[in-house]
């Protein structure tokens, strides 16, 4: 059964009952409904329900403030329609999907440990893996409520291979389920691609990739995509870790090392003095400012990592160096 969703003064689309949220149904139909994280954290997909009923998958989602709830706001990524509905939301072509998202059974083919709490997961589906470098997909781990958003680290391919660099989050039901309960050969549901922080094909500027923690995954994909293109475009890749064990994540860049268009910088914020780290220390955004030669608006920036890092990079680029917002690409996850 499908329910008809009408946007006030605009388009209409169908949502499969008991399967899709309003957001995913809209994106599968090519509707430019505002969104970012797709998992209830950012609040970008807020809408007003004018008629009909919806079920909230996660009533306590942090993407809605108490004021939002009092005003009757809903999150499209957390709302399943219980019948035909009319909603009010302001669509924006910025959010129109560049690749229509699909839903597949994904078989875990391999898992490679990079650090004590970070691994590379390789899944395969029976369809080409179509996405843009820098996008993410939703995985549904077993015995964990709801979906988890993870960015791809590889490139689109005809073989149906989707790779993710995933960090185990202490107390995180989703990541712990993937690490502890999904064995090689087992299947999870994969839904995607989503996200706007993908590699732009129409940019001739040199590229800067800034990654913190498991934000490494989308930056790997962006760097791989840029270096796979012909031309003289250079990629400046910055990775910020906490201490020496995080350096194991650099194994994921093995296929890129040696490309003379890649410049790699690694910085640790709290290295153990007993382990003899000789590289730069501090925060990754400060290393970006130290290494790159101004003016910084001659670069195209892609970045991913924990929210404090995202905020620090934004402040550095927008306020200190006046980099146009259109030259910064990131997705908000909280």
C-alpha positions as CSV (number, residue, x, y, z in Angstrom):
1,X,0.0,0.0,0.0
2,X,1.2,3.5,-0.8
3,X,0.1,6.8,0.7
4,X,-0.2,10.0,-1.3
5,X,1.8,13.0,0.2
6,X,0.9,16.5,-1.1
7,X,3.1,19.5,-0.5
8,X,1.0,22.6,-0.1
9,X,1.1,24.6,-3.3
10,X,3.5,22.2,-5.0
11,X,4.3,18.6,-5.8
12,X,2.9,15.2,-4.7
13,X,4.6,11.9,-4.2
14,X,3.9,8.4,-2.8
15,X,5.3,6.7,0.2
16,X,5.3,3.0,0.7
17,X,3.5,2.2,3.9
18,X,5.6,0.6,6.7
19,X,8.8,1.0,4.6
20,X,9.7,4.6,3.9
21,X,9.7,7.8,5.8
22,X,8.3,11.0,4.2
23,X,11.9,12.1,3.5
24,X,13.0,9.0,1.8
25,X,9.8,8.8,-0.2
26,X,10.3,12.4,-1.4
27,X,13.9,11.8,-2.4
28,X,13.1,8.6,-4.3
29,X,10.6,10.7,-6.2
30,X,13.1,13.4,-7.0
31,X,11.5,16.0,-4.7
32,X,14.0,18.6,-3.4
33,X,12.9,18.3,0.3
34,X,15.4,20.0,2.7
35,X,17.5,17.5,4.6
36,X,21.0,16.8,5.8
37,X,21.7,14.0,8.3
38,X,18.6,11.9,7.5
39,X,18.6,10.3,11.0
40,X,16.9,12.9,13.2
41,X,19.9,14.9,14.4
42,X,20.1,18.1,12.5
43,X,16.4,19.3,12.1
44,X,16.8,20.4,8.5
45,X,13.8,18.4,7.4
46,X,11.2,20.0,9.7
47,X,7.7,20.3,8.2
48,X,4.2,21.3,9.2
49,X,1.5,18.6,9.0
50,X,-1.7,20.2,7.6
51,X,-3.8,17.1,7.2
52,X,-3.5,13.4,7.8
53,X,-1.6,11.4,10.4
54,X,2.0,10.4,10.8
55,X,3.9,8.1,13.1
56,X,7.1,9.3,14.7
57,X,9.9,6.7,14.6
58,X,12.0,8.6,17.2
59,X,9.8,11.0,19.2
60,X,12.8,12.2,21.2
61,X,14.9,13.0,18.1
62,X,17.2,16.0,18.9
63,X,16.5,17.6,15.6
64,X,13.3,19.0,17.2
65,X,13.5,21.6,20.0
66,X,10.8,21.8,22.6
67,X,9.6,25.0,20.9
68,X,9.3,23.0,17.6
69,X,7.3,20.3,19.4
70,X,4.9,22.9,20.9
71,X,4.4,24.3,17.5
72,X,3.5,20.9,16.1
73,X,6.6,20.5,13.9
74,X,7.7,17.1,12.6
75,X,10.8,15.6,11.1
76,X,10.4,14.2,7.6
77,X,13.2,11.7,8.2
78,X,11.4,10.3,11.3
79,X,7.8,10.4,10.1
80,X,6.0,7.5,8.6
81,X,2.6,8.4,7.0
82,X,-0.5,6.5,8.3
83,X,-2.6,7.6,5.4
84,X,-2.7,10.4,2.8
85,X,-1.2,13.6,4.1
86,X,-0.8,17.3,3.2
87,X,2.4,19.0,4.5
88,X,3.9,22.4,4.4
89,X,7.6,22.6,3.6
90,X,9.8,24.9,1.5
91,X,11.6,22.9,-1.1
92,X,14.9,24.0,-2.5
93,X,16.7,22.7,-5.6
94,X,19.9,22.5,-3.6
95,X,18.4,19.4,-2.0
96,X,17.3,17.6,-5.2
97,X,19.0,14.2,-5.2
98,X,21.9,13.8,-7.7
99,X,21.4,10.0,-7.6
100,X,18.0,8.5,-6.8
101,X,18.4,6.5,-3.5
102,X,17.6,2.8,-3.5
103,X,17.2,0.1,-0.9
104,X,19.1,-3.2,-1.1
105,X,20.1,-6.3,0.9
106,X,23.9,-5.8,1.5
107,X,26.1,-8.7,2.3
108,X,29.2,-8.1,4.5
109,X,32.1,-9.3,2.4
110,X,35.1,-8.1,4.5
111,X,36.1,-6.2,7.5
112,X,39.6,-4.7,8.1
113,X,40.6,-3.2,11.4
114,X,42.3,0.1,11.0
115,X,42.6,1.2,14.7
116,X,41.4,-0.4,17.9
117,X,38.0,1.3,17.5
118,X,37.8,1.9,13.7
119,X,37.3,-0.6,10.9
120,X,36.7,-0.7,7.2
121,X,33.5,-2.6,6.2
122,X,33.0,-3.9,2.7
123,X,29.4,-4.7,1.6
124,X,28.1,-6.0,-1.7
125,X,24.7,-5.6,-3.3
126,X,23.2,-7.1,-6.5
127,X,23.2,-3.8,-8.4
128,X,25.8,-1.2,-9.4
129,X,26.9,1.0,-6.5
130,X,25.8,4.4,-7.8
131,X,26.6,7.4,-5.7
132,X,28.8,10.6,-5.8
133,X,32.1,10.6,-3.9
134,X,31.4,12.1,-0.4
135,X,27.8,10.9,0.0
136,X,26.5,8.6,2.7
137,X,24.1,5.7,3.0
138,X,21.8,4.4,5.8
139,X,22.6,1.0,7.3
140,X,20.1,-0.9,9.4
141,X,22.2,-2.9,11.9
142,X,20.4,-6.0,13.5
143,X,18.8,-5.5,16.9
144,X,19.4,-1.7,16.8
145,X,16.5,0.7,16.5
146,X,16.4,2.7,13.3
147,X,19.0,3.5,10.7
148,X,22.6,4.8,11.1
149,X,24.2,7.1,8.5
150,X,27.7,6.1,7.3
151,X,29.7,7.7,4.5
152,X,31.2,5.6,1.7
153,X,35.0,5.6,1.4
154,X,35.2,4.0,-2.0
155,X,34.2,5.2,-5.5
156,X,31.0,4.3,-7.4
157,X,31.4,1.0,-9.3
158,X,29.6,-1.5,-11.4
159,X,30.4,-4.4,-9.0
160,X,27.9,-3.2,-6.3
161,X,30.7,-2.7,-3.6
162,X,30.0,-0.2,-0.8
163,X,32.8,0.5,1.6
164,X,32.6,2.4,4.9
165,X,35.1,3.4,7.6
166,X,33.2,3.1,10.8
167,X,34.2,4.0,14.4
168,X,32.8,2.0,17.3
169,X,30.9,4.5,19.5
170,X,31.0,3.7,23.2
171,X,27.4,2.7,24.1
172,X,26.3,3.2,20.5
173,X,23.7,0.5,19.6
174,X,24.2,0.8,15.9
175,X,28.0,0.7,15.6
176,X,28.3,-2.0,18.3
177,X,25.8,-4.1,16.5
178,X,27.9,-3.8,13.3
179,X,31.1,-4.7,15.1
180,X,29.8,-7.5,17.3
181,X,26.8,-9.1,15.6
182,X,27.3,-8.9,11.8
183,X,29.5,-11.7,10.6
184,X,31.0,-12.2,7.1
185,X,28.3,-13.4,4.8
186,X,25.4,-11.9,6.8
187,X,23.1,-9.3,5.4
188,X,22.0,-5.8,6.5
189,X,19.6,-3.3,4.7
190,X,21.4,-0.5,2.9
191,X,19.5,2.6,1.8
192,X,21.2,5.4,-0.2
193,X,22.9,7.4,-1.4
194,X,22.1,10.6,0.5
195,X,24.0,13.8,1.2
196,X,25.1,17.1,-0.5
197,X,28.8,17.2,0.4
198,X,29.8,15.3,-2.7
199,X,32.6,16.0,-5.1
200,X,31.7,18.7,-7.6
201,X,32.6,18.0,-11.2
202,X,32.5,21.6,-12.4
203,X,35.3,22.9,-10.1
204,X,38.8,23.6,-11.4
205,X,40.2,24.8,-8.0
206,X,42.6,22.7,-6.0
207,X,40.8,20.6,-3.4
208,X,41.2,20.5,0.4
209,X,39.9,17.5,2.3
210,X,39.8,17.9,6.1
211,X,38.9,14.8,8.1
212,X,38.5,14.1,11.8
213,X,37.9,10.6,13.3
214,X,35.5,8.5,11.2
215,X,35.0,11.6,9.0
216,X,37.9,10.0,7.2
217,X,35.5,7.9,5.0
218,X,33.8,10.6,2.9
219,X,37.1,12.5,2.5
220,X,38.7,9.3,1.2
221,X,36.0,9.0,-1.4
222,X,36.3,12.7,-2.4
223,X,40.1,12.5,-2.7
224,X,39.8,9.2,-4.7
225,X,37.3,10.8,-7.0
226,X,39.3,13.9,-7.6
227,X,42.6,12.0,-8.3
228,X,40.8,9.7,-10.7
229,X,40.0,12.6,-12.9
230,X,42.4,13.8,-15.5
231,X,44.1,17.1,-15.1
232,X,46.4,19.0,-12.8
233,X,44.0,19.5,-9.9
234,X,45.8,18.9,-6.6
235,X,44.4,17.4,-3.4
236,X,45.5,18.6,0.0
237,X,44.4,16.0,2.5
238,X,44.4,16.8,6.3
239,X,43.6,14.2,8.9
240,X,43.2,15.0,12.6
241,X,43.5,12.2,15.2
242,X,43.8,12.2,18.9
243,X,46.8,9.9,19.6
244,X,49.2,7.5,18.0
245,X,46.7,4.6,17.7
246,X,44.6,6.7,15.4
247,X,47.4,6.6,12.9
248,X,46.3,3.1,11.9
249,X,43.6,4.8,9.9
250,X,46.2,6.0,7.5
251,X,46.3,2.4,6.0
252,X,43.0,3.4,4.3
253,X,45.0,5.8,2.2
254,X,47.6,3.3,0.9
255,X,46.2,3.4,-2.6
256,X,46.6,7.2,-2.8
257,X,50.1,7.5,-1.4
258,X,52.5,8.1,-4.2
259,X,50.2,10.2,-6.4
260,X,52.2,13.4,-6.9
261,X,49.0,15.4,-6.9
262,X,48.3,14.4,-3.3
263,X,49.7,16.4,-0.3
264,X,49.0,14.6,3.0
265,X,49.2,16.2,6.5
266,X,48.5,14.4,9.7
267,X,48.1,16.1,13.1
268,X,47.5,14.6,16.6
269,X,45.7,16.6,19.3
270,X,46.9,14.6,22.3
271,X,49.9,12.4,21.4
272,X,51.4,10.2,24.1
273,X,54.9,11.6,24.8
274,X,56.2,8.2,25.6
275,X,55.5,7.0,22.0
276,X,57.8,9.6,20.4
277,X,55.4,11.4,18.0
278,X,57.5,13.8,15.9
279,X,54.7,15.3,13.8
280,X,52.6,18.3,14.3
281,X,50.3,18.6,17.3
282,X,47.1,20.5,17.9
283,X,43.7,20.7,16.1
284,X,43.3,19.9,12.4
285,X,41.8,23.3,11.5
286,X,44.9,25.0,12.9
287,X,47.1,22.8,10.8
288,X,45.1,23.7,7.7
289,X,45.8,27.4,8.4
290,X,49.5,26.7,9.1
291,X,50.1,24.7,5.9
292,X,48.0,26.3,3.2
293,X,49.2,29.6,1.7
294,X,46.6,32.4,1.7
295,X,44.3,33.4,0.1
296,X,42.3,30.3,1.0
297,X,39.4,31.3,-1.3
298,X,41.4,29.7,-4.2
299,X,40.6,26.3,-2.9
300,X,37.4,24.1,-2.8
301,X,36.9,22.7,0.7
302,X,35.4,19.4,1.8
303,X,35.3,18.4,5.5
304,X,33.8,15.8,7.7
305,X,34.2,14.9,11.4
306,X,32.8,15.6,14.9
307,X,30.6,18.7,15.3
308,X,33.3,20.8,17.1
309,X,35.7,20.2,14.3
310,X,33.1,21.2,11.7
311,X,32.3,24.4,13.6
312,X,36.0,25.3,13.9
313,X,36.7,24.7,10.2
314,X,33.6,26.8,9.3
315,X,34.8,29.7,11.5
316,X,38.3,29.5,10.1
317,X,37.2,29.6,6.5
318,X,34.2,31.9,6.7
319,X,35.1,34.4,9.3
320,X,38.9,34.5,9.2
321,X,39.6,33.9,5.5
322,X,36.3,34.9,3.9
323,X,35.9,31.7,1.9
324,X,32.6,31.8,0.1
325,X,30.1,29.3,1.6
326,X,29.6,27.8,-1.9
327,X,33.2,26.6,-1.8
328,X,32.6,24.6,1.5
329,X,31.0,21.2,1.4
330,X,29.9,19.2,4.5
331,X,27.0,17.3,5.9
332,X,25.8,18.0,9.5
333,X,25.7,15.0,11.8
334,X,25.1,15.5,15.6
